[in-house]
Amino acid sequence: MSKNRKIPLGSPVIIDTLKGKYDLKNESNKEIAFMPEGVVTAYINEISDQFLIIRLRSNIEIKVSEKELSECTKNFYFSENKSQFALLKFIKYFFKAEFILSGNRKMKDLFNPFTFFRWINYTIKDIF
């Protein structure tokens, strides 16, 4: 496992059936190779490595190391680019989200200067 990060318990993972020991050539592991998707249920620390206990969709529990996970699973959980831009993505999401305050007013309209000046013109017209 990575020293800084672990795959959280209950997270979905996929086992690599091309390079790992669970492939279609091995008759005893064919059921695992047909459905390699599962959920992390526990960790086991051994002298050689740290292993994940994964419960597959077929209710089989297997012990797998990080090297036996698929590339897409490794990229998702251990990507370095994931945490660098998290704040920037949150800020972009905040400004692109359409928050509804009341009725049909949107927060985007409140930040829009054109809408603000139309509102000022409308209120001043009623006063004069």
Disulfide bonds with the S-S distance in Angstrom:
none
